[in-house]
Amino acid sequence: MSGNGTTAGDDPLQTAVWRLRSRACWADAAALLPPDTPRTALQRAALLAERCLYTERGWEDAEDALRTAEALAHTDEERGAAACERGQLAYSATLHGVRDRADEARAALGRAAALIPPGAPGRALLDFRRGLIAENLTRSPQAARAAYRRAHTGAAAQADPLLLSFTWRHLAGLALRDGELTEARHGFAESLRIREELGYLVGTAPALASLAEAEEEPEASRLREEARRLFRLLGGVPTWLARQLAPPAPGAATA
């Protein structure tokens, strides 16, 4: 979920990887990267793990890529980054009910925290993922908020706009849960703005749907319909968005 590849720079390979990734073509993006260096092996693993989170499939491919990345990691930074991806894949499997790997996710992110010091590249992403576990597995919104705020500060310091779009969205989600509509609306709008500017198409429908939760009618319905259009365009990805975008049953009461 980091912003690697979000700007063209001077690397046409990373530009191509980003364009495929942002359009939900994770396997095609991973195929462009030779798995023979720690950096590219880790990036392949991250892409395939992200596919699991968004599509609920491809678990074996992600595991294979992650084992390769772990075998090639030699420095603390490389080992920490691989552990961070291990934790994310275990979290995704637990979240989607594939298998309960919550303990593995916590242990892997704990190893990553021991290897990646505060302020180092990769720490903001690690903090964000620890927030995900606190929010969705441990059910501890206070711990999640603290982790998201650390990640938000780190992403801003490292100029990682894609990660900022995630921290904005999840902080806004906690604000919405607490009834802070103005704060929630601002965070969701910032997340959507960043994703539209980056061209992160696969993440735009979730951002639209989240903002709809904090808006009043008729704007909420307009946002949901735009989210449905993008969701259909990408072939029903992310899969978990289907429940949120399902139209109300005929005759159902609405608030």
C-alpha positions in Angstrom: 0.0 0.0 0.0 3.0 2.3 -0.1 3.3 4.9 -2.9 6.1 3.1 -4.8 5.6 3.8 -8.5 3.0 6.5 -8.1 5.2 9.0 -10.0 6.8 8.5 -13.4 10.2 9.7 -12.5 12.9 8.3 -14.7 12.0 4.6 -14.3 9.7 3.3 -17.1 9.5 -0.1 -15.4 8.0 1.4 -12.2 5.6 3.5 -14.2 4.3 0.4 -16.0 4.0 -1.5 -12.7 2.1 1.4 -11.2 -0.3 1.6 -14.1 -1.1 -2.1 -13.9 -1.4 -2.1 -10.2 -3.7 0.9 -10.1 -6.0 -0.9 -12.6 -6.2 -4.1 -10.5 -3.8 -6.0 -12.7 -1.5 -7.2 -9.9 -0.3 -10.4 -11.5 0.6 -8.6 -14.7 2.5 -6.0 -12.7 4.3 -8.6 -10.7 5.3 -10.4 -13.9 7.3 -7.4 -15.0 9.6 -7.6 -12.0 12.4 -10.2 -12.0 12.5 -11.9 -8.6 16.3 -12.0 -8.4 17.0 -9.0 -6.1 15.7 -8.3 -2.6 14.0 -5.1 -3.8 12.1 -6.6 -6.8 11.3 -9.8 -5.0 9.7 -7.8 -2.1 7.8 -5.6 -4.6 6.4 -8.7 -6.3 5.4 -10.2 -3.0 3.7 -6.9 -2.0 1.8 -6.7 -5.3 0.5 -10.3 -5.0 -0.4 -9.9 -1.3 -2.4 -6.8 -2.3 -4.2 -8.8 -4.9 -5.3 -11.2 -2.1 -6.7 -8.4 0.0 -8.7 -6.9 -2.9 -9.8 -10.1 -4.7 -9.7 -12.9 -2.0 -7.7 -15.1 -4.4 -4.1 -15.8 -5.4 -3.0 -16.9 -1.9 -0.5 -19.5 -3.0 1.2 -17.2 -5.5 1.5 -14.6 -2.8 3.0 -17.1 -0.4 5.5 -18.3 -2.9 6.6 -14.7 -3.8 6.9 -13.9 -0.1 9.1 -16.9 0.7 11.4 -15.8 -2.2 11.5 -12.3 -0.8 12.3 -13.6 2.7 15.1 -15.9 1.4 16.7 -12.9 -0.4 16.5 -10.5 2.5 19.9 -9.9 4.2 19.8 -6.5 5.8 17.6 -5.5 8.7 15.7 -3.2 6.4 15.0 -6.0 4.0 14.1 -8.5 6.7 11.8 -5.9 8.3 10.1 -5.2 5.0 9.5 -8.9 4.3 8.1 -9.4 7.8 5.8 -6.5 7.2 4.5 -8.1 4.1 4.2 -11.5 6.0 2.0 -9.7 8.6 -0.1 -8.1 5.9 -0.8 -11.4 4.1 -1.7 -13.1 7.4 -4.0 -10.2 8.3 -5.7 -10.4 4.9 -6.3 -14.2 5.3 -7.8 -13.6 8.7 -9.9 -10.7 7.6 -11.4 -12.6 4.7 -12.0 -15.8 6.8 -9.6 -17.9 4.8 -7.8 -19.0 7.9 -7.3 -17.5 11.3 -3.7 -16.2 11.2 -4.1 -13.3 13.6 -1.3 -14.5 15.9 1.0 -14.8 12.9 0.1 -11.3 11.7 0.8 -9.8 15.1 4.1 -11.7 15.4 5.3 -10.7 12.0 4.5 -7.1 12.5 6.3 -7.2 15.8 9.4 -8.6 14.1 9.1 -5.8 11.6 8.9 -3.2 14.3 12.1 -4.5 15.9 13.9 -4.2 12.6 12.5 -1.0 11.2 13.3 2.0 13.5 11.0 5.0 13.9 11.5 7.4 11.1 13.0 4.9 8.7 11.5 4.1 5.3 8.8 1.6 5.7 7.9 2.5 9.3 4.9 4.5 8.3 3.5 1.5 6.3 4.2 -0.7 9.3 2.4 1.6 11.7 -0.6 1.7 9.3 -0.8 -2.1 9.2 -0.6 -2.3 13.0 -3.5 0.1 13.0 -5.5 -2.3 10.8 -4.9 -5.2 13.2 -5.9 -3.0 16.2 -9.1 -1.8 14.4 -10.3 -5.0 12.7 -8.9 -7.9 14.6 -8.2 -6.6 18.2 -11.2 -4.3 18.1 -9.3 -1.5 19.8 -10.2 1.8 18.1 -8.0 3.9 20.4 -4.9 1.8 19.6 -5.8 1.9 15.9 -6.2 5.7 15.9 -2.8 6.1 17.5 -1.2 3.9 15.0 -2.9 5.6 12.1 -1.8 9.0 13.3 1.8 7.8 13.5 1.5 6.4 10.0 -0.1 9.6 8.8 2.7 11.7 10.1 5.3 9.4 8.6 3.6 9.2 5.2 3.5 13.0 5.1 7.2 13.3 6.1 8.2 10.7 3.4 5.9 12.3 0.7 4.0 9.1 0.2 0.6 10.3 -1.1 -0.9 6.8 -1.6 -0.3 5.8 2.0 -1.7 9.2 3.1 -4.9 8.3 1.2 -5.2 5.2 3.3 -4.5 7.0 6.6 -7.0 9.7 5.8 -9.6 7.2 5.0 -9.1 5.0 8.1 -8.9 8.0 10.5 -12.1 9.3 8.9 -13.7 5.9 9.4 -13.0 6.1 13.2 -14.3 9.6 13.3 -17.5 8.5 11.6 -17.9 5.8 14.1 -17.6 8.4 16.9 -20.2 10.6 15.2 -17.7 13.3 14.1 -19.3 13.9 10.7 -17.3 17.0 9.8 -14.0 15.3 10.5 -15.1 12.2 8.8 -16.2 14.0 5.7 -13.0 15.9 5.5 -10.8 12.8 5.8 -12.8 10.8 3.3 -12.7 13.7 0.8 -8.9 14.0 1.1 -8.5 10.3 0.5 -10.7 10.5 -2.6 -8.9 13.6 -3.9 -5.5 11.9 -3.6 -6.6 8.7 -5.2 -8.1 10.6 -8.1 -5.0 12.7 -8.6 -2.8 9.6 -8.5 -5.0 7.7 -10.9 -5.4 4.9 -8.3 -8.5 3.5 -9.9 -8.8 0.3 -7.9 -9.0 2.4 -4.7 -11.3 5.1 -6.0 -14.5 3.2 -5.6 -13.9 2.4 -1.9 -13.1 6.1 -1.4 -16.3 7.2 -3.1 -18.3 4.7 -1.0 -16.7 5.8 2.2 -17.4 9.5 1.5 -21.0 8.6 0.8 -21.4 7.3 4.3 -20.6 10.8 5.6 -22.7 12.8 3.1 -26.4 13.6 3.0 -28.7 13.0 0.1 -28.8 13.4 -2.8 -24.9 13.6 -2.8 -24.6 10.2 -1.0 -26.6 8.4 -3.7 -24.6 10.1 -6.4 -21.3 9.0 -4.8 -22.5 5.4 -4.4 -23.6 5.2 -8.0 -20.2 6.4 -9.2 -18.6 3.8 -6.9 -20.8 1.1 -8.4 -19.8 2.2 -11.9 -16.1 1.8 -11.1 -16.7 -1.4 -9.2 -18.4 -2.9 -12.3 -15.7 -1.5 -14.6 -13.0 -3.4 -12.6 -14.9 -6.6 -12.6 -16.1 -6.6 -9.0 -12.9 -5.5 -7.4 -12.4 -5.0 -4.5 -14.7 -8.0 -3.6 -15.5 -6.7 -0.1 -17.1 -3.6 -1.5 -20.0 -5.5 -3.0 -21.8 -5.6 0.3 -21.4 -1.9 0.9 -22.7 -1.0 -2.5 -25.6 -3.4 -2.6 -28.8 -1.4 -3.3 -31.4 -1.6 -0.6 -34.0 -4.3 -1.0 -37.3 -3.2 -2.5 -39.6 -1.8 0.2 -36.8 -1.7 2.7 -37.0 1.2 5.2 -34.4 3.9 4.8 -33.3 6.6 7.2 
